[in-house]
């Protein structure tokens, strides 16, 4: 197994993503960022929480014989390149996006960075919080450990998987929001040029649309993190 990864903070903000790997485990966490001046719910901040949780998950894999199950929770994306299938398998917990779609029209109609957009984004985040970690809403890692029970889990025979990618939504937006690449093209970029190249492509797209006219979004720039895992066999 070969693992490569890269992460880059949104300009002017601390990186709230986390990524790390061991010989048999990879962990990527996308910190649930909040608008400036908005209470994150953690006295230490989102970056501290995601980095502490990620480090704990990595450390736990070395303390016992039972590995953690494959896990996708909230809006990070797992992409699997499976032998014998032309298109990758994409696994994403889209419950947050489904709920958010009902509330984002006002925000998306405004120029990103404008005072009106900032205010609308704050209202949007506050509204989504009322749906967080409750039945009928969406789930994120937080103080309630029962949130982990809501994760999407599964397993796949190792000899069927050629490669896998873990992407925070700041990296996956190249495909699922900007539609500038397919999942196959994203996997090819990760394999041939590396995660840093994919993130650079995302930044170029973001810079080209600073006011969100082409791609309306809550944040013009987001922390972007990508990990690529390739599985090789020896004869």
N, C-alpha and C positions, 0 to 999 in steps of 0.2 A: 504494500500500500504506500502510495506517495501522496502527501498532503501539501498543498501550497495555499496560502491565504494572504489577504491584504485588507486593510481597513483604513478609512480616512474620515476624519470628522467633517461635519458641515462647516463652512468658513465662519470663523468667529465664535465657535462654540466648542465646549469640551466634547470628546467622543463618548457617546453613551452606549455604543455597541461593545460587544466582547466576542473574541474568537480565540480558541486555543485547540490544540490537538495533542494526543499521545499516540503511541503505535496502534492502539485499537479503539480510540474514541475521538470524536470531533464534537465540539460544542460551539454554537453561535447564538448569541443573544442580542436582540434589538431592544435597546432601552426605550421605554415608553416616554419619550420627551414631552416636555410641557412648554407652553409659551413663556417668554421672559417675565419674571414677576409672579408667575402662577405657582401656587403651592403644589409641589410634586408628591406630597404625602410621605416623604422620607427626609428626615432631618439631615442626612448625609448627602442627599442628592441622587439623581437617577444613575449617573455614571458610577458612583460608588456601589450602588445596589447591584447593577448588572455585572460589574467586575467581581464583586464579592460572591454573588451567586454562581457565576461562571467558574470561578476558581474552586468553589466548593464542589461543584459538579465534577470537574476534572479530577480533583483530589479523591473524591469518593470512589472513582473507578479503580483505584489502586488499593483500596482497603478491604475488598472482599471478592469472593469468586463470582458473584452475580453482577454482570454488567448492566448498566442502565438500558432500558428499552429505547428504541428509536422514538424520537419525540418531536412533534411540531405543535406549537401553541401560539395563538394569535397570528401576526402577519409576516413572519419569516417564511421562507420558501425552501423546500427540499426538492431537488430535481435529480431523478435517477435515469441514467443511460443504461437501459436494459438490453441484453443480448437478444437479437432476433426481432426487435421492434424498431420501426423507423423513427418514431417520435418518442421523446423522453416522457417519462411519467412525472407529473408535477403535483406535489403535495403541499397544500397551503390551507391553513385554517382561515377561511374568509368570513367568519362570522362578524368580525369588526367592520369589514368593508361593506357587508350587506346592511348592517344597521346604519353605518355612516352615510350610505347613499341616500337615506331618507332626510338627512339634515344638512347636507353640504351645498345645496343649490345656491344659497345666499353667498357663501364664502367663495365658491367657484366663479361667481359672476363678477367678482371684484379683482382689481389689479393686485397681484402679490406684492407685499411690502407697503401698500398704502395703509393709512391709519384705519380706514374702514375695513380693510381686509384683516388687519391685526385684531380688531375688535370682533369681527365675525369668527375668526379662528379661535379666539378665546371662548366665545359662546359655543362653538362646535365642540371643542375639547371638554368643556364643562358638561354639555349635554351627553356626550359619549360616556363620561364618567358615571352617569346614572345607570348605564347599562353594563358596567364592567363587573365581572366576577359575580354574576347572578344568573339564575335560570332564565332562558329566553334571550340572554345577552351574549357577551363574548367574555373570554377568559384570558387572563395574563398572569404571569408569575408575580406573586405579591406575598403579603404576610400570611395569607390563608393557604396552607399547603394542599388543601383539597383542590385548588385550581389545577394541580398537576393531573388529577383524575380526569380532567376534561380534555387533555391533550390527545392528538391523533397519534396512535402508535401502531406499529406493525413490524413485520420482519420479511426479509427477502433472502433467498439462498445466495451466498456470496458469489458463487460461480456464474450467476445470471447478471450480475451488475458489473459493467465495464468501468463506470465512473459515476460520481455523485457530486452535486454542488449544493452548498448551503449559502443562502443569500438573505441578508437583511432587506427590508423593503426599500431602503435607499439604493440598493444595488439592483434588485429585481425590477425597479421601475423602468429600466431600459426596455424590458419586454412587456410587463403587464400594465404600465401606464403610458410610456412614450411610444410603444409599439415600433421601436426602431430595430428590433431584432426578434427572431423567433427563439424559442427555448433551445432548439438545436444549434442555432448560430451562437447563442450565448455559451453553451457548453463547448463549442468549437473554439471560441475565443479564450475561454478559461484554459483549455487544453493546450492550445498552440501559443498563446501569448501571455497567459497568466492572469490572476485576479486583478492586479494593479492596472492592467490594460483595460479590463472591462469597466473598472471604476472610473478611469480617465475618460472613457467614452460617455459614461453617465454625466460626468462633470461638464463635458463639452456641450451636451444637450441642455443641461440646466442653464449654463451661461448664455445659450442662444435664445432662451425664453425667460428673461428675468422677471417679467410681469405676469407670467402664467397665462398668456393669451392663447398659446397653442395647447398647453397641458395644464389646465387649472388644478391647483393642489394647495394643501394647507401650508406647505413649506417649499419655497423655491429650491432650497438645498437641504439635503438630509445626510446624516451619517450613512456611509456606504461600506458594507463589509461583505466579502465573498471568500468562500473556501472551496477548493476543488480537490476532490479525492479520487485518485485513479487506482484501479485494482489491476495488478499485473500478475500473470501466472508464469511459472517456469516449467519448461519441459523436463 
